[in-house]
């Protein structure tokens, strides 16, 4: 059984830019070790002969057919309907 060390938890916290108390380090050390132990347990299961499940809901190709739609708006009409326009263009607020 693998176990997370205090240094590994602190390294993960550093990479995640988290500041942990001593109690939190101990808590996460135990929780991460439990997760790792569970993954090790899953790895020991014999899955030979099973087909991989790529989708668990058993749905098949739930998509709609693409349809071409034409849009009849003329640029001049769109500019005219805009709340603000200048020199034939739609004027928008400055974005940074």
N, C-alpha and C positions, 0 to 999 in steps of 0.2 A: 504494500500500500504506500503510495507516494504521499508526501506531506509538504505543504507549503511552509517555507521557513519565514521567519520575521523579515529577513533581508529581501526575500522575493516579494513579499507584500509591500514593503516600503518602496521597492523598485517600481512595482506596478502603480503605486500611488504617485510616485514622482512622474512617471510617464503619463499618467492621467491628470497630472497637475492638481492632485488632491492633498490636503493637509489632514492627516489622521492623528487622533489621540492614541495613547497606548492601548486603551480599551478597544478602540476600533480596529487597531492592528491585530489584536488577539482575536476579535470577533471575525474579521475577514480571513485571518489565517485558518481558523476552524472551518468557516463556510467554504472557502476555496478548496481546502483539503477534502471536505465532504463531496464537493462536486467532482473533483478529480477521482476520488474513490469510486463514485457512481459511474463515471465514464470508463474506468478500468473494468468495472463489473460488466458494463455493456459490451466491451471489447471481447470478453471471454465467452459470449454467447455464440453457439454454433449456428450460423446462418447459411451453411452450404445447402444448396438445393432450393433456396428461396429466390424468387424473382424480385428484382428491385422494384419498389413502388415509387414511381415518378410523380404520381398525383394520388392523393388519398381520397378525394371526393368522387372519383370515378366519372368526372365530366369529360366530354370530348369536344374539342374545338368549339368553344362557346364564343364565337366572334360573328360579327355581322359582315355582310358583303359590302365591299366598297362601292359607293355610287358617286358618279360625277355630278356635282351640282354647279350650276352656273350662277354667278352673282352679277346682277345687272347694274350695280351702282357705278355712277361715273365719278371720277375724282373731283370734278368741280362741285357736284352736288354734296359729296362728303365734306369737302372743305367748307361749303356754305353752311352746313348743319352743325359744324363744330362750334363750341362755345367761344373760342378765340381763334382768329386767323390773321395772317399777315402775309402779304405778297403772294397770295395763292396757296399758302401752306397752312397746315394746322399748327397753331402755336400752343406749346405746352410749357409747364413750369420747368425751371432748371433742375436737373437731377445730377447728383454726384455719387 
